[in-house]
Amino acid sequence: MPKLKIETLLDEKPVKIMAELPAAVHRDLVAYAEALARETGQAIEPTKLIAPMLARFMAADRGFARSKRIHRSPTVGDG
């Protein structure tokens, strides 16, 4: 079985959002959670995968990373 891209889930304070997913995406999310459970031996709630999947997607988007660097606001103490 190929190694899955999502390996571990960080335990951070969540921000609650509500979203609708197409049925096919939900089925794939459930299937991914099942595959991850087989690989790690730990059951995972499919909805817990959404945040790390989005984070990985955004991290891999070079255009977004470039835009984020360009539009980053200065932090306190900079400049």
Distance bins in CASP14 RR format, pairs under 12 A and 6 or more apart:
PFRMAT RR
TARGET T0000
AUTHOR 0000-0000-0000
RMODE 2
METHOD distances of the structure
MODEL  1
1 34 0 0 0 0 0 1 0 0 0 0 0
1 35 1 0 0 1 0 0 0 0 0 0 0
1 36 0 0 0 0 0 1 0 0 0 0 0
1 38 1 0 0 1 0 0 0 0 0 0 0
1 39 1 0 0 1 0 0 0 0 0 0 0
1 40 0 0 0 0 0 1 0 0 0 0 0
2 35 0 0 0 0 1 0 0 0 0 0 0
2 39 0 0 0 0 1 0 0 0 0 0 0
3 35 0 0 0 0 0 1 0 0 0 0 0
3 36 0 0 0 0 0 1 0 0 0 0 0
3 39 1 0 0 1 0 0 0 0 0 0 0
3 40 0 0 0 0 0 1 0 0 0 0 0
4 31 0 0 0 0 0 1 0 0 0 0 0
4 32 1 0 0 1 0 0 0 0 0 0 0
4 33 0 0 0 0 0 1 0 0 0 0 0
4 34 0 0 0 0 0 1 0 0 0 0 0
4 35 1 0 0 1 0 0 0 0 0 0 0
4 36 1 0 1 0 0 0 0 0 0 0 0
4 37 0 0 0 0 0 1 0 0 0 0 0
4 38 0 0 0 0 1 0 0 0 0 0 0
4 39 1 0 1 0 0 0 0 0 0 0 0
4 40 0 0 0 0 1 0 0 0 0 0 0
4 44 0 0 0 0 0 1 0 0 0 0 0
4 49 0 0 0 0 1 0 0 0 0 0 0
4 52 0 0 0 0 0 1 0 0 0 0 0
4 53 0 0 0 0 0 1 0 0 0 0 0
4 56 0 0 0 0 0 1 0 0 0 0 0
5 32 0 0 0 0 1 0 0 0 0 0 0
5 35 0 0 0 0 0 1 0 0 0 0 0
5 36 0 0 0 0 0 1 0 0 0 0 0
5 39 0 0 0 0 0 1 0 0 0 0 0
5 49 0 0 0 0 0 1 0 0 0 0 0
5 52 0 0 0 0 1 0 0 0 0 0 0
5 53 0 0 0 0 1 0 0 0 0 0 0
5 55 0 0 0 0 0 1 0 0 0 0 0
5 56 1 0 0 1 0 0 0 0 0 0 0
5 57 0 0 0 0 1 0 0 0 0 0 0
5 59 0 0 0 0 0 1 0 0 0 0 0
5 60 0 0 0 0 1 0 0 0 0 0 0
6 29 0 0 0 0 0 1 0 0 0 0 0
6 32 1 0 0 1 0 0 0 0 0 0 0
6 33 0 0 0 0 1 0 0 0 0 0 0
6 35 0 0 0 0 1 0 0 0 0 0 0
6 36 1 0 0 1 0 0 0 0 0 0 0
6 37 0 0 0 0 0 1 0 0 0 0 0
6 39 0 0 0 0 1 0 0 0 0 0 0
6 40 0 0 0 0 0 1 0 0 0 0 0
6 44 0 0 0 0 1 0 0 0 0 0 0
6 46 0 0 0 0 0 1 0 0 0 0 0
6 48 0 0 0 0 1 0 0 0 0 0 0
6 49 1 0 0 1 0 0 0 0 0 0 0
6 50 0 0 0 0 0 1 0 0 0 0 0
6 51 0 0 0 0 1 0 0 0 0 0 0
6 52 1 0 1 0 0 0 0 0 0 0 0
6 53 1 0 0 1 0 0 0 0 0 0 0
6 54 0 0 0 0 0 1 0 0 0 0 0
6 55 0 0 0 0 1 0 0 0 0 0 0
6 56 1 0 0 1 0 0 0 0 0 0 0
6 57 0 0 0 0 0 1 0 0 0 0 0
7 36 0 0 0 0 1 0 0 0 0 0 0
7 39 0 0 0 0 1 0 0 0 0 0 0
7 40 1 0 0 1 0 0 0 0 0 0 0
7 42 0 0 0 0 0 1 0 0 0 0 0
7 44 0 0 0 0 0 1 0 0 0 0 0
7 49 0 0 0 0 0 1 0 0 0 0 0
7 52 0 0 0 0 1 0 0 0 0 0 0
7 56 0 0 0 0 0 1 0 0 0 0 0
8 36 0 0 0 0 0 1 0 0 0 0 0
8 39 0 0 0 0 0 1 0 0 0 0 0
8 40 0 0 0 0 1 0 0 0 0 0 0
8 42 0 0 0 0 1 0 0 0 0 0 0
8 44 0 0 0 0 0 1 0 0 0 0 0
8 48 0 0 0 0 0 1 0 0 0 0 0
8 49 0 0 0 0 0 1 0 0 0 0 0
8 52 0 0 0 0 1 0 0 0 0 0 0
8 56 0 0 0 0 0 1 0 0 0 0 0
9 33 0 0 0 0 0 1 0 0 0 0 0
9 36 0 0 0 0 1 0 0 0 0 0 0
9 40 0 0 0 0 0 1 0 0 0 0 0
9 42 0 0 0 0 1 0 0 0 0 0 0
9 44 1 0 0 1 0 0 0 0 0 0 0
9 45 0 0 0 0 1 0 0 0 0 0 0
9 46 0 0 0 0 0 1 0 0 0 0 0
9 47 0 0 0 0 0 1 0 0 0 0 0
9 48 1 0 1 0 0 0 0 0 0 0 0
9 49 1 0 0 1 0 0 0 0 0 0 0
9 50 0 0 0 0 0 1 0 0 0 0 0
9 51 0 0 0 0 1 0 0 0 0 0 0
9 52 1 0 1 0 0 0 0 0 0 0 0
9 53 0 0 0 0 0 1 0 0 0 0 0
9 55 0 0 0 0 0 1 0 0 0 0 0
9 56 0 0 0 0 0 1 0 0 0 0 0
10 48 0 0 0 0 0 1 0 0 0 0 0
10 51 0 0 0 0 1 0 0 0 0 0 0
10 52 1 0 0 1 0 0 0 0 0 0 0
10 55 0 0 0 0 1 0 0 0 0 0 0
11 48 0 0 0 0 0 1 0 0 0 0 0
11 51 0 0 0 0 0 1 0 0 0 0 0
11 52 0 0 0 0 0 1 0 0 0 0 0
12 48 0 0 0 0 0 1 0 0 0 0 0
12 51 0 0 0 0 1 0 0 0 0 0 0
12 52 0 0 0 0 0 1 0 0 0 0 0
12 55 0 0 0 0 0 1 0 0 0 0 0
13 51 0 0 0 0 0 1 0 0 0 0 0
14 47 0 0 0 0 0 1 0 0 0 0 0
14 48 0 0 0 0 1 0 0 0 0 0 0
14 50 0 0 0 0 0 1 0 0 0 0 0
14 51 1 0 0 1 0 0 0 0 0 0 0
14 52 0 0 0 0 0 1 0 0 0 0 0
15 51 0 0 0 0 1 0 0 0 0 0 0
16 47 0 0 0 0 0 1 0 0 0 0 0
16 51 0 0 0 0 0 1 0 0 0 0 0
17 47 0 0 0 0 0 1 0 0 0 0 0
17 50 0 0 0 0 1 0 0 0 0 0 0
17 51 0 0 0 0 1 0 0 0 0 0 0
17 54 0 0 0 0 0 1 0 0 0 0 0
18 47 0 0 0 0 0 1 0 0 0 0 0
18 50 0 0 0 0 0 1 0 0 0 0 0
19 25 0 0 0 0 0 1 0 0 0 0 0
19 26 0 0 0 0 0 1 0 0 0 0 0
19 29 0 0 0 0 0 1 0 0 0 0 0
19 47 0 0 0 0 1 0 0 0 0 0 0
19 50 1 0 0 1 0 0 0 0 0 0 0
19 51 0 0 0 0 0 1 0 0 0 0 0
19 54 0 0 0 0 0 1 0 0 0 0 0
20 26 0 0 0 0 1 0 0 0 0 0 0
21 27 0 0 0 0 1 0 0 0 0 0 0
21 28 0 0 0 0 1 0 0 0 0 0 0
21 29 1 0 0 1 0 0 0 0 0 0 0
21 30 0 0 0 0 0 1 0 0 0 0 0
21 46 0 0 0 0 1 0 0 0 0 0 0
21 47 0 0 0 0 1 0 0 0 0 0 0
21 49 0 0 0 0 0 1 0 0 0 0 0
21 50 0 0 0 0 1 0 0 0 0 0 0
21 53 0 0 0 0 0 1 0 0 0 0 0
22 28 0 0 0 0 1 0 0 0 0 0 0
22 29 0 0 0 0 0 1 0 0 0 0 0
23 29 0 0 0 0 0 1 0 0 0 0 0
23 30 0 0 0 0 0 1 0 0 0 0 0
24 30 0 0 0 0 0 1 0 0 0 0 0
24 31 0 0 0 0 0 1 0 0 0 0 0
25 31 0 0 0 0 0 1 0 0 0 0 0
25 32 0 0 0 0 0 1 0 0 0 0 0
25 46 0 0 0 0 0 1 0 0 0 0 0
25 47 0 0 0 0 0 1 0 0 0 0 0
25 49 0 0 0 0 0 1 0 0 0 0 0
25 50 0 0 0 0 1 0 0 0 0 0 0
25 53 0 0 0 0 0 1 0 0 0 0 0
26 32 0 0 0 0 0 1 0 0 0 0 0
26 33 0 0 0 0 0 1 0 0 0 0 0
26 46 1 0 0 1 0 0 0 0 0 0 0
26 47 0 0 0 0 1 0 0 0 0 0 0
26 49 0 0 0 0 0 1 0 0 0 0 0
26 50 0 0 0 0 0 1 0 0 0 0 0
27 33 0 0 0 0 0 1 0 0 0 0 0
27 34 0 0 0 0 0 1 0 0 0 0 0
27 46 0 0 0 0 1 0 0 0 0 0 0
28 34 0 0 0 0 0 1 0 0 0 0 0
28 35 0 0 0 0 0 1 0 0 0 0 0
28 46 0 0 0 0 1 0 0 0 0 0 0
28 49 0 0 0 0 0 1 0 0 0 0 0
28 50 0 0 0 0 0 1 0 0 0 0 0
28 53 0 0 0 0 0 1 0 0 0 0 0
29 35 0 0 0 0 0 1 0 0 0 0 0
29 36 0 0 0 0 0 1 0 0 0 0 0
29 44 0 0 0 0 0 1 0 0 0 0 0
29 45 0 0 0 0 0 1 0 0 0 0 0
29 46 1 0 1 0 0 0 0 0 0 0 0
29 47 1 0 0 1 0 0 0 0 0 0 0
29 48 0 0 0 0 1 0 0 0 0 0 0
29 49 1 0 0 1 0 0 0 0 0 0 0
29 50 1 0 0 1 0 0 0 0 0 0 0
29 51 0 0 0 0 0 1 0 0 0 0 0
29 52 0 0 0 0 0 1 0 0 0 0 0
29 53 0 0 0 0 1 0 0 0 0 0 0
29 54 0 0 0 0 0 1 0 0 0 0 0
30 36 0 0 0 0 0 1 0 0 0 0 0
30 37 0 0 0 0 0 1 0 0 0 0 0
30 43 0 0 0 0 0 1 0 0 0 0 0
30 44 0 0 0 0 0 1 0 0 0 0 0
30 45 0 0 0 0 1 0 0 0 0 0 0
30 46 1 0 1 0 0 0 0 0 0 0 0
30 47 0 0 0 0 1 0 0 0 0 0 0
30 48 0 0 0 0 0 1 0 0 0 0 0
30 49 0 0 0 0 1 0 0 0 0 0 0
30 50 0 0 0 0 0 1 0 0 0 0 0
31 37 0 0 0 0 0 1 0 0 0 0 0
31 38 0 0 0 0 0 1 0 0 0 0 0
31 46 0 0 0 0 1 0 0 0 0 0 0
31 49 0 0 0 0 0 1 0 0 0 0 0
32 38 0 0 0 0 0 1 0 0 0 0 0
32 39 0 0 0 0 0 1 0 0 0 0 0
32 44 0 0 0 0 1 0 0 0 0 0 0
32 45 0 0 0 0 0 1 0 0 0 0 0
32 46 1 0 0 1 0 0 0 0 0 0 0
32 47 0 0 0 0 0 1 0 0 0 0 0
32 48 0 0 0 0 0 1 0 0 0 0 0
32 49 1 0 0 1 0 0 0 0 0 0 0
32 50 0 0 0 0 0 1 0 0 0 0 0
32 52 0 0 0 0 0 1 0 0 0 0 0
32 53 0 0 0 0 1 0 0 0 0 0 0
33 39 0 0 0 0 0 1 0 0 0 0 0
33 40 0 0 0 0 0 1 0 0 0 0 0
33 41 0 0 0 0 0 1 0 0 0 0 0
33 42 0 0 0 0 0 1 0 0 0 0 0
33 43 1 0 0 1 0 0 0 0 0 0 0
33 44 1 0 1 0 0 0 0 0 0 0 0
33 45 1 0 0 1 0 0 0 0 0 0 0
33 46 1 0 1 0 0 0 0 0 0 0 0
33 47 0 0 0 0 1 0 0 0 0 0 0
33 48 1 0 0 1 0 0 0 0 0 0 0
33 49 1 0 1 0 0 0 0 0 0 0 0
33 50 0 0 0 0 0 1 0 0 0 0 0
33 52 0 0 0 0 0 1 0 0 0 0 0
33 53 0 0 0 0 0 1 0 0 0 0 0
34 40 0 0 0 0 0 1 0 0 0 0 0
34 41 0 0 0 0 0 1 0 0 0 0 0
34 42 0 0 0 0 0 1 0 0 0 0 0
34 43 0 0 0 0 1 0 0 0 0 0 0
34 44 0 0 0 0 1 0 0 0 0 0 0
34 45 0 0 0 0 0 1 0 0 0 0 0
34 46 0 0 0 0 1 0 0 0 0 0 0
34 49 0 0 0 0 0 1 0 0 0 0 0
35 41 0 0 0 0 0 1 0 0 0 0 0
35 43 0 0 0 0 0 1 0 0 0 0 0
35 44 0 0 0 0 0 1 0 0 0 0 0
35 46 0 0 0 0 0 1 0 0 0 0 0
35 49 0 0 0 0 0 1 0 0 0 0 0
36 42 0 0 0 0 1 0 0 0 0 0 0
36 43 0 0 0 0 1 0 0 0 0 0 0
36 44 1 0 1 0 0 0 0 0 0 0 0
36 45 0 0 0 0 0 1 0 0 0 0 0
36 46 0 0 0 0 1 0 0 0 0 0 0
36 48 0 0 0 0 1 0 0 0 0 0 0
36 49 1 0 0 1 0 0 0 0 0 0 0
36 52 0 0 0 0 0 1 0 0 0 0 0
36 53 0 0 0 0 0 1 0 0 0 0 0
37 43 1 0 1 0 0 0 0 0 0 0 0
37 44 1 0 0 1 0 0 0 0 0 0 0
37 45 0 0 0 0 0 1 0 0 0 0 0
37 46 0 0 0 0 0 1 0 0 0 0 0
37 48 0 0 0 0 0 1 0 0 0 0 0
37 49 0 0 0 0 0 1 0 0 0 0 0
38 44 0 0 0 0 0 1 0 0 0 0 0
42 48 0 0 0 0 0 1 0 0 0 0 0
44 50 0 0 0 0 0 1 0 0 0 0 0
44 52 0 0 0 0 0 1 0 0 0 0 0
45 51 0 0 0 0 0 1 0 0 0 0 0
46 52 0 0 0 0 0 1 0 0 0 0 0
46 53 0 0 0 0 0 1 0 0 0 0 0
47 53 0 0 0 0 0 1 0 0 0 0 0
49 55 0 0 0 0 0 1 0 0 0 0 0
49 56 0 0 0 0 0 1 0 0 0 0 0
49 57 0 0 0 0 0 1 0 0 0 0 0
50 56 0 0 0 0 0 1 0 0 0 0 0
50 57 0 0 0 0 0 1 0 0 0 0 0
51 57 0 0 0 0 0 1 0 0 0 0 0
51 58 0 0 0 0 0 1 0 0 0 0 0
52 58 0 0 0 0 0 1 0 0 0 0 0
52 59 0 0 0 0 0 1 0 0 0 0 0
53 59 0 0 0 0 0 1 0 0 0 0 0
53 60 0 0 0 0 0 1 0 0 0 0 0
54 60 0 0 0 0 0 1 0 0 0 0 0
54 61 0 0 0 0 0 1 0 0 0 0 0
54 64 0 0 0 0 0 1 0 0 0 0 0
55 61 0 0 0 0 0 1 0 0 0 0 0
55 64 0 0 0 0 0 1 0 0 0 0 0
57 64 0 0 0 0 1 0 0 0 0 0 0
57 65 0 0 0 0 0 1 0 0 0 0 0
58 64 1 0 1 0 0 0 0 0 0 0 0
58 65 0 0 0 0 1 0 0 0 0 0 0
58 67 0 0 0 0 0 1 0 0 0 0 0
58 68 0 0 0 0 1 0 0 0 0 0 0
59 65 1 0 0 1 0 0 0 0 0 0 0
59 68 0 0 0 0 0 1 0 0 0 0 0
61 67 0 0 0 0 1 0 0 0 0 0 0
61 68 0 0 0 0 1 0 0 0 0 0 0
62 68 0 0 0 0 0 1 0 0 0 0 0
62 69 0 0 0 0 0 1 0 0 0 0 0
63 69 0 0 0 0 1 0 0 0 0 0 0
63 70 0 0 0 0 1 0 0 0 0 0 0
63 71 0 0 0 0 0 1 0 0 0 0 0
64 70 0 0 0 0 0 1 0 0 0 0 0
64 71 0 0 0 0 0 1 0 0 0 0 0
65 71 0 0 0 0 0 1 0 0 0 0 0
65 72 0 0 0 0 0 1 0 0 0 0 0
66 72 0 0 0 0 0 1 0 0 0 0 0
72 78 0 0 0 0 1 0 0 0 0 0 0
END
